[in-house]
């Protein structure tokens, strides 16, 4: 068994004790403000603090429950996760598992691959063997000239290293290094800094993401801040509430640690991150001297995305308020419709009661009100009709012909 698996199993198989709704524990509404939550916590914490309830062990447990609930509701991200998917989302958000696939046996690798197929975000690390070889400076570095793509296949948990040499002018214009896989292989694009000892230390890492019919990863050194988008953030909460995916989509924007390169040779690597198969890829390094318009467009897009992320957070609050109002109005509409239908039904029954003819509800008025002293039940009417018919058919007609 691998070490991380015990952590995964603990989160998925260990029975979780029953926990009460944090809003219920703190006795606040679902839409309570931060100030209201803080005030409720302080009030309850003072009441059940162990120092004030030395002889009451139940108070100590109550205090723990209050502190745990406040820990969720006082953290905006945890509160949002709980609102979307309950305690499971909060628990999974704190489960930051990174697996070294190179140390897993076949069975464990299949176990992890299955979870990945089911949509559970699995983070993988670069093999320690690869990192140690880089630090020792014993890796083979192939040249990667600007503008000349290289196609190759890398074994799983193995890295191919490339050296990209740029001039001062090219560094000022900007450099982009991208790798794609037409076979949709999983891989990592790595950037290493050269140490004084001659070794290489891992500085940047980009996991390949599916874009259209390929997987790709890129690093953009354009002398302005570029952001990476981690779509795995809050994946569980998004799966349980598809609407949340829209509002949370830009939360994964994270600034890249390096935004510019200096003149000289820089080391990149493609690391095979497939579970079982080798990874096919094409890697390319280009100077953006001929892509100034694209670089400026990217700068504008990055600015707009950051602004939009802030706007979405505000709009989410407004949207939820309107949605809650819509739900309340919809329920009121159903209630009013039901009330009106019931009133009209009662009205019809009462109106139908003003009749001597029994209706489907069995209501009728006294017969005497219509024909006083006369029996008009169905049996007497039917007898009278039959007698009339017999008389009619038994008549003898005498025709007398008179002649003038």
matplotlib code that plots the C-alpha trace (Angstrom):
import matplotlib.pyplot as plt

x = [0.0, 1.3, 1.3, -1.1, -3.7, -4.3, -5.2, -7.6, -9.1, -9.5, -11.5, -13.7, -14.3, -14.0, -17.4, -17.9, -19.6, -23.0, -22.5, -25.0, -25.6, -23.2, -26.0, -28.1, -25.2, -24.6, -28.3, -28.0, -29.8, -28.4, -27.9, -26.3, -23.6, -20.0, -20.8, -23.8, -21.9, -19.0, -21.4, -23.3, -20.0, -18.7, -21.9, -22.0, -18.2, -18.4, -21.4, -19.8, -16.1, -14.5, -13.0, -16.5, -17.8, -15.2, -17.6, -19.6, -18.0, -21.0, -20.1, -16.6, -18.0, -20.5, -17.7, -15.8, -18.9, -19.3, -15.6, -15.8, -19.0, -17.5, -14.4, -16.6, -18.9, -16.1, -14.1, -15.8, -14.5, -15.4, -18.8, -19.4, -18.3, -20.6, -23.5, -22.9, -22.2, -22.3, -19.6, -18.2, -17.1, -15.4, -13.6, -12.5, -11.3, -8.9, -7.6, -4.6, -3.2, -0.3, 0.8, 4.1, 3.0, 6.5, 6.3, 2.9, 2.4, 0.1, -2.9, -2.6, -2.0, -5.3, -7.0, -5.9, -6.6, -10.2, -10.8, -9.3, -11.7, -14.6, -13.8, -12.0, -9.1, -5.9, -2.7, 0.5, 4.1, 7.2, 9.2, 11.9, 14.3, 13.9, 14.3, 17.4, 19.0, 18.3, 19.8, 22.9, 23.2, 23.2, 20.4, 20.8, 19.7, 18.7, 18.7, 15.4, 15.9, 13.3, 10.6, 11.5, 9.1, 10.2, 8.0, 8.8, 7.4, 8.4, 8.0, 5.7, 7.4, 10.4, 11.4, 12.9, 15.0, 15.5, 17.7, 16.3, 18.8, 17.5, 19.2, 18.6, 16.2, 14.2, 14.0, 12.6, 10.1, 9.0, 9.2, 6.5, 7.1, 4.2, 3.7, 0.7, -0.3, -2.5, -3.0, -4.4, -1.6, -1.2, 2.1, 3.8, 5.7, 8.6, 10.9, 14.2, 16.6, 20.3, 22.1, 25.7, 26.6, 25.6, 22.4, 18.9, 16.0, 12.4, 10.8, 7.6, 5.2, 2.2, -0.1, -1.5, -5.2, -7.6, -8.3, -10.5, -9.1, -5.6, -4.0, -1.6, 0.4, 2.2, 4.5, 4.4, 7.3, 5.9, 7.2, 3.7, 1.7, 0.1, -2.2, -2.7, -6.2, -6.5, -9.8, -9.5, -10.3, -13.6, -14.3, -16.4, -18.6, -19.0, -20.1, -22.8, -24.0, -23.6, -24.6, -21.7, -19.3, -20.1, -19.4, -16.3, -14.8, -12.3, -11.4, -8.7, -6.8, -3.3, -0.4, 2.6, 5.7, 8.0, 6.9, 10.1, 13.4, 16.8, 19.2, 20.9, 20.0, 16.9, 16.0, 12.5, 11.3, 8.3, 7.4, 5.3, 2.3, 0.2, -0.9, 0.2, 1.2, 4.0, 3.1, 3.5, 4.1, 5.3, 7.2, 8.0, 9.6, 9.0, 9.9, 6.9, 8.7, 6.3, 3.3, 3.1, -0.6, -1.3, 0.7, -1.2, -4.5, -3.5, -2.5, -6.0, -7.7, -5.9, -6.9, -10.6, -10.6, -9.4, -12.0, -14.7, -13.7, -14.3, -17.6, -18.8, -18.3, -20.6, -23.1, -23.3, -24.7, -27.2, -28.1, -28.7, -30.9, -33.0, -33.1, -34.3, -36.9, -38.0, -38.4, -40.5, -42.7, -43.1, -44.2, -46.6, -48.0, -48.7, -50.3, -52.5, -53.5, -54.5, -56.5, -58.4, -59.1, -60.5, -62.7, -64.1, -64.7, -66.6, -68.5, -69.7, -70.8, -72.8, -74.4, -75.3, -77.1, -79.8, -81.6, -84.3, -82.2, -79.6, -76.2, -73.0, -72.3, -75.7, -77.0, -80.6, -83.4, -86.6, -89.0, -92.0, -90.4, -91.0, -94.3, -96.0, -98.1, -97.2, -95.0, -92.4, -90.1, -88.6, -90.7, -94.1, -93.0, -91.9, -95.3, -97.3, -95.3, -95.8, -99.6, -99.8, -98.0, -100.3, -103.4, -101.9, -101.2, -104.6, -106.8, -109.6, -110.0, -113.5, -113.5, -116.9, -117.3, -119.8, -121.1, -122.7]
y = [0.0, 3.5, 6.1, 8.5, 5.7, 5.4, 9.1, 8.6, 5.5, 7.3, 10.0, 7.7, 4.6, 5.8, 6.5, 10.2, 11.1, 12.8, 16.6, 19.2, 22.1, 24.9, 27.4, 25.5, 25.2, 29.0, 29.7, 32.0, 32.3, 30.9, 34.4, 35.7, 38.3, 37.9, 40.3, 38.2, 35.0, 36.5, 37.9, 34.6, 32.7, 35.1, 34.8, 31.0, 30.6, 32.6, 30.6, 27.2, 27.9, 25.0, 27.5, 28.6, 25.0, 23.0, 20.4, 20.1, 17.8, 18.3, 22.0, 21.2, 19.1, 21.8, 24.4, 22.2, 21.9, 25.7, 26.3, 23.8, 25.4, 28.9, 27.6, 26.8, 29.8, 32.4, 31.2, 32.5, 29.6, 26.9, 28.4, 28.4, 24.8, 23.8, 25.6, 23.8, 20.3, 20.0, 18.6, 16.3, 19.3, 20.8, 17.5, 16.9, 20.5, 19.9, 16.6, 17.8, 14.5, 14.4, 11.1, 9.9, 7.5, 6.1, 4.5, 2.9, -0.7, -1.8, -2.3, 1.0, 2.8, 1.3, 2.4, 6.0, 5.9, 4.8, 7.7, 10.0, 8.6, 9.2, 12.9, 13.0, 15.5, 13.6, 15.6, 13.9, 14.9, 14.6, 11.5, 12.1, 10.2, 12.8, 15.6, 14.1, 13.6, 17.2, 18.5, 16.3, 17.8, 14.3, 14.8, 15.0, 18.4, 18.6, 21.9, 23.4, 26.3, 29.0, 28.3, 24.7, 22.2, 18.8, 15.7, 12.8, 10.2, 10.1, 7.1, 7.5, 9.1, 10.0, 13.5, 14.9, 18.0, 20.8, 23.9, 27.2, 29.9, 33.5, 36.9, 40.0, 41.4, 38.1, 38.2, 41.7, 40.8, 37.8, 34.0, 31.3, 27.6, 25.3, 21.5, 19.7, 16.1, 15.0, 11.7, 13.6, 12.2, 13.5, 15.3, 18.1, 21.0, 21.9, 24.8, 24.5, 27.2, 26.5, 26.5, 27.7, 24.0, 23.1, 21.3, 22.2, 23.0, 22.8, 26.3, 26.1, 23.2, 23.2, 20.2, 19.5, 20.3, 19.1, 21.8, 20.7, 17.5, 17.8, 18.2, 21.2, 23.1, 26.5, 28.9, 32.6, 34.9, 38.1, 40.6, 41.1, 39.0, 35.9, 33.6, 29.9, 28.4, 25.4, 23.8, 21.2, 23.7, 22.9, 20.2, 18.2, 21.2, 22.1, 18.6, 18.7, 22.1, 22.8, 26.5, 27.0, 26.0, 29.4, 31.5, 29.5, 29.1, 31.9, 31.1, 28.9, 31.8, 31.8, 34.2, 32.5, 32.8, 33.9, 36.4, 37.1, 35.5, 36.9, 36.4, 33.0, 29.3, 28.1, 24.5, 23.1, 19.5, 17.4, 14.8, 11.7, 11.8, 9.0, 6.2, 3.4, 4.5, 6.6, 10.2, 11.6, 15.3, 18.3, 21.0, 24.4, 27.6, 30.9, 34.5, 36.8, 39.5, 38.5, 38.1, 41.5, 41.8, 38.5, 39.4, 42.7, 40.8, 38.4, 41.2, 42.8, 39.4, 38.8, 42.2, 41.6, 38.1, 39.5, 42.2, 39.7, 37.4, 40.3, 41.1, 37.5, 37.3, 40.3, 39.1, 35.7, 37.3, 39.3, 36.2, 34.1, 36.8, 37.1, 33.3, 33.0, 35.7, 33.9, 30.6, 32.4, 34.0, 30.7, 29.0, 31.8, 31.5, 27.8, 28.5, 31.3, 29.1, 26.3, 28.6, 30.1, 26.7, 25.5, 28.5, 28.1, 24.5, 25.3, 28.0, 25.5, 23.0, 25.6, 26.9, 23.4, 22.9, 25.3, 22.5, 19.8, 17.5, 15.5, 16.4, 14.4, 15.6, 14.3, 17.8, 18.8, 21.0, 19.7, 18.6, 20.3, 23.7, 23.1, 21.0, 21.3, 18.1, 16.3, 13.3, 13.7, 10.9, 8.9, 5.8, 7.6, 9.6, 6.4, 4.6, 7.5, 7.6, 3.9, 4.1, 7.0, 4.9, 1.9, 4.2, 5.7, 2.4, 0.8, 3.6, 2.7, 5.2, 5.6, 7.5, 8.7, 9.8, 12.5, 13.3, 16.5]
z = [0.0, -0.8, 2.0, 0.4, -0.1, 3.6, 3.6, 0.8, 2.3, 5.6, 3.9, 1.9, 4.1, 7.7, 9.2, 9.8, 13.1, 12.8, 12.6, 13.0, 10.5, 11.4, 11.0, 13.5, 15.9, 15.9, 15.6, 12.6, 9.3, 6.0, 4.7, 8.0, 7.6, 8.8, 11.7, 12.7, 12.6, 14.6, 17.2, 17.6, 18.0, 20.7, 22.6, 22.5, 23.1, 26.2, 27.5, 26.8, 27.3, 29.3, 31.8, 32.8, 32.9, 34.7, 36.0, 32.8, 30.2, 27.9, 27.7, 26.5, 23.6, 22.8, 22.7, 20.2, 18.0, 18.2, 17.3, 14.4, 13.0, 13.3, 11.5, 8.5, 8.4, 9.2, 6.1, 3.0, 0.8, 3.3, 3.8, 0.1, -0.2, 2.6, 1.1, -2.2, -1.1, 2.7, 5.0, 2.2, 0.1, 3.1, 4.0, 0.4, 0.0, 2.9, 1.4, -0.6, -1.9, -4.3, -5.6, -7.0, -9.7, -10.1, -6.6, -7.1, -8.0, -10.8, -8.5, -6.8, -10.1, -11.4, -8.2, -8.7, -12.5, -11.8, -9.4, -12.1, -14.7, -12.3, -12.2, -8.8, -9.2, -8.6, -8.2, -9.2, -8.5, -10.6, -9.8, -7.2, -9.4, -12.2, -9.7, -8.2, -11.6, -12.4, -9.1, -9.7, -13.3, -14.8, -17.3, -21.0, -22.4, -26.1, -27.9, -28.8, -31.4, -31.5, -34.0, -34.6, -33.0, -31.9, -31.9, -29.6, -27.2, -23.5, -21.2, -18.2, -15.1, -17.3, -18.5, -21.7, -21.2, -23.7, -23.7, -25.2, -25.9, -26.4, -27.0, -25.1, -27.8, -27.8, -24.0, -24.1, -26.8, -24.9, -25.2, -25.3, -24.7, -25.5, -25.7, -27.2, -27.6, -30.5, -28.7, -25.6, -23.5, -19.9, -19.4, -17.4, -18.9, -16.5, -16.2, -14.3, -13.1, -13.3, -9.9, -9.3, -8.6, -12.2, -11.1, -12.1, -9.6, -10.6, -10.7, -12.7, -13.5, -15.8, -16.1, -19.5, -19.9, -22.6, -25.1, -27.9, -29.4, -27.9, -24.5, -24.1, -21.6, -22.0, -20.3, -21.3, -20.5, -21.9, -19.3, -17.8, -15.4, -16.9, -15.0, -15.1, -14.7, -12.4, -13.3, -10.5, -7.8, -6.1, -8.6, -6.2, -5.3, -8.9, -9.7, -7.1, -8.1, -11.9, -11.4, -9.1, -11.9, -13.6, -10.6, -9.5, -12.9, -12.5, -8.9, -10.3, -11.8, -10.2, -11.1, -12.7, -10.6, -13.5, -16.1, -17.9, -18.9, -19.3, -22.2, -22.1, -22.1, -20.2, -19.4, -20.0, -19.8, -20.8, -18.2, -19.0, -16.6, -18.1, -15.7, -17.9, -21.4, -22.9, -23.8, -27.3, -27.6, -29.7, -28.0, -29.4, -28.3, -30.1, -29.8, -29.7, -31.8, -34.6, -32.3, -30.7, -31.4, -29.8, -26.8, -26.4, -26.8, -24.1, -21.7, -22.2, -21.7, -18.5, -17.2, -18.2, -16.5, -13.2, -13.4, -14.3, -11.4, -9.0, -10.7, -10.6, -6.9, -6.5, -9.0, -7.3, -4.2, -6.3, -8.3, -5.2, -3.7, -6.8, -7.1, -3.5, -4.2, -7.4, -5.4, -2.8, -5.4, -7.3, -4.0, -3.3, -6.9, -6.3, -3.0, -4.4, -7.4, -5.1, -2.9, -5.8, -7.3, -4.0, -3.6, -7.1, -6.5, -3.3, -5.1, -7.8, -5.2, -3.3, -6.5, -7.6, -4.3, -5.4, -7.3, -6.9, -9.1, -7.3, -8.7, -8.6, -5.1, -3.9, -3.0, -3.7, -2.2, -0.8, -3.5, -1.9, -2.6, -6.3, -6.4, -3.0, -2.1, -5.4, -5.5, -8.3, -7.6, -10.4, -10.0, -10.1, -13.2, -14.9, -14.2, -15.5, -18.7, -19.3, -18.8, -21.2, -23.9, -23.4, -23.8, -26.9, -28.7, -27.6, -29.1, -31.7, -34.4, -36.0, -39.3, -40.4, -43.9, -44.4, -47.7, -48.5]

ax = plt.figure().add_subplot(projection="3d")
ax.plot(x, y, z, "-o")
ax.set_aspect("equal")
plt.show()
